[in-house]
């Protein structure tokens, strides 16, 4: 009797799994559906303005839903007395939801997470100050930044459909303000523009 009951339970579970699977296939989730209209946009180059991964960037489409981005930024400042340099290196991973057709072109929403390392160096290059050594003004520090949020990427038809413009809004690290201070967190916003070759 127990064996018969067990067999009936297993049969019912198997039947339920088949029905659920067929139901999921027949009515695919609108939110997690692949970006069917994305074509061959798997590699793009451009600029990203979202800290901490700002700078020249490359975007890679791993599949219909996952896209990665690598960024490199470099800023140099000198006024004859002081010299400063800021370098950003960052990586981003996007989960792209279903692409849609709009009046301006194709677009899709995405969720993102990014992490980056920033290094700031400063030095005094002016006339030596009596009683001080120039090394007193030379310092360097680095910090790790991050952000998570959501965004939209739009491919305007009037620009050929291969130029992507994205906007992002999230929460993350705003950077460090000195050698003895930790990073602060707050609202992060930005975006980027990339041309996709394939």
C-alpha positions in Angstrom: 0.0 0.0 0.0 2.8 2.4 0.9 4.6 1.6 -2.4 1.4 2.3 -4.3 0.9 5.6 -2.5 4.5 6.6 -3.2 4.1 5.7 -6.9 1.0 7.9 -7.1 2.7 10.8 -5.4 5.7 10.6 -7.7 3.5 10.3 -10.8 1.5 13.4 -9.7 4.7 15.4 -9.1 6.1 14.4 -12.5 2.8 15.4 -14.2 2.8 18.7 -12.3 6.4 19.4 -13.4 5.6 18.7 -17.0 2.5 21.0 -16.9 4.4 23.8 -15.2 7.2 23.5 -17.7 4.9 23.6 -20.7 3.0 26.5 -19.2 6.3 28.5 -18.7 7.2 27.8 -22.3 3.9 28.9 -23.7 3.8 32.1 -21.7 7.3 33.4 -21.4 7.9 36.0 -18.7 7.9 39.5 -20.2 10.5 40.8 -17.7 13.1 38.1 -18.2 12.6 37.4 -21.9 15.7 37.6 -24.2 16.4 40.7 -26.1 15.2 39.3 -29.4 15.8 42.4 -31.4 19.3 43.0 -30.4 20.8 41.7 -33.6 24.6 41.4 -33.5 25.4 44.1 -31.0 28.0 42.2 -29.2 31.0 44.6 -29.1 31.0 48.4 -28.7 33.5 51.2 -28.0 32.8 54.6 -26.5 32.8 56.6 -23.3 31.3 55.9 -19.9 30.6 58.8 -17.4 29.5 56.8 -14.4 31.9 56.8 -11.4 33.8 54.8 -10.4 34.2 53.3 -13.8 34.4 56.5 -15.9 36.6 56.9 -19.0 37.1 55.2 -22.4 35.1 52.0 -22.3 34.4 48.8 -24.2 31.1 46.8 -24.0 30.8 43.1 -24.6 27.5 41.2 -25.1 28.0 37.7 -23.7 24.5 36.6 -24.5 21.0 38.1 -24.9 20.8 39.2 -21.3 24.4 39.7 -20.0 26.6 42.5 -21.0 30.0 43.5 -19.6 32.0 46.7 -19.7 35.6 47.6 -19.0 36.6 51.3 -18.5 39.8 53.3 -18.2 40.0 56.9 -17.2 43.0 59.3 -16.9 43.0 62.9 -15.8 46.1 65.1 -15.4 46.4 68.6 -13.9 49.3 70.9 -13.5 49.5 74.7 -12.9 53.3 75.0 -12.7 53.3 74.6 -8.9 51.3 71.5 -8.3 50.8 68.4 -10.4 48.0 65.9 -9.8 46.9 62.8 -11.6 43.7 60.6 -11.3 43.4 57.1 -12.8 40.2 55.1 -12.8 40.0 51.4 -13.8 36.6 49.8 -13.6 34.4 46.9 -14.6 30.6 46.6 -15.0 28.1 43.8 -15.4 24.6 44.5 -16.8 21.5 42.3 -16.8 19.5 43.4 -19.8 15.8 42.9 -20.0 13.7 42.5 -23.1 14.4 45.0 -25.9 11.5 47.0 -27.0 10.6 49.1 -30.0 9.8 52.8 -29.4 9.2 55.9 -31.4 12.9 56.9 -31.2 14.3 53.4 -31.8 15.0 50.2 -29.9 15.6 50.4 -26.2 15.9 48.1 -23.2 16.1 48.6 -19.4 18.9 46.9 -17.4 20.2 46.4 -13.9 23.9 47.0 -13.3 26.7 46.5 -10.8 30.1 48.1 -11.1 33.4 48.1 -9.3 36.5 50.3 -9.8 39.8 51.3 -8.4 40.9 54.9 -8.4 44.4 56.2 -7.7 45.2 59.8 -7.0 48.8 61.2 -6.9 49.9 64.7 -6.2 53.3 66.4 -6.2 54.8 69.8 -5.8 56.9 70.8 -8.9 57.3 74.6 -8.2 60.0 76.6 -6.6 61.4 75.0 -3.4 59.9 76.5 -0.3 62.5 77.5 2.4 62.4 75.1 5.3 60.3 72.5 3.4 61.2 69.6 1.2 59.2 69.0 -2.0 58.5 65.5 -0.8 56.3 66.9 1.9 53.7 67.7 -0.8 54.0 64.4 -2.6 51.4 61.9 -1.7 49.4 59.1 -3.3 46.3 57.1 -2.2 43.9 54.6 -3.8 40.4 53.4 -3.1 37.9 50.9 -4.3 34.6 52.3 -5.5 31.3 50.5 -6.4 27.8 51.2 -7.5 24.5 49.3 -8.1 21.4 50.5 -9.9 19.4 50.5 -13.1 19.5 52.2 -16.4 18.2 52.4 -20.0 20.1 52.0 -23.3 18.6 53.5 -26.4 19.5 52.9 -30.0 18.1 55.8 -32.0 17.0 54.8 -35.5 18.0 58.2 -37.0 21.6 57.4 -36.0 21.6 54.1 -37.8 20.6 51.8 -34.9 24.2 50.9 -33.9 24.9 53.8 -31.6 23.8 53.2 -28.0 23.2 55.9 -25.5 22.6 54.9 -21.9 21.5 56.6 -18.6 22.1 55.2 -15.1 20.9 55.9 -11.6 22.1 54.0 -8.5 23.7 54.0 -5.2 27.4 53.7 -4.6 30.8 55.0 -3.5 31.5 58.7 -4.1 35.2 58.3 -3.5 37.8 59.3 -1.0 38.6 62.9 0.0 42.1 62.4 1.5 44.6 60.0 3.0 42.9 59.6 6.3 39.3 59.5 5.1 37.2 56.5 4.0 34.9 56.4 1.1 31.5 57.9 1.3 28.3 56.5 -0.3 25.5 58.3 -2.0 23.5 58.7 -5.2 25.3 57.8 -8.4 24.1 59.0 -11.8 25.7 59.1 -15.2 25.7 57.3 -18.5 27.6 56.6 -21.6 27.7 56.4 -25.4 29.0 53.5 -27.4 29.1 52.5 -31.1 28.6 48.8 -31.6 30.6 47.3 -34.5 28.9 43.8 -34.4 
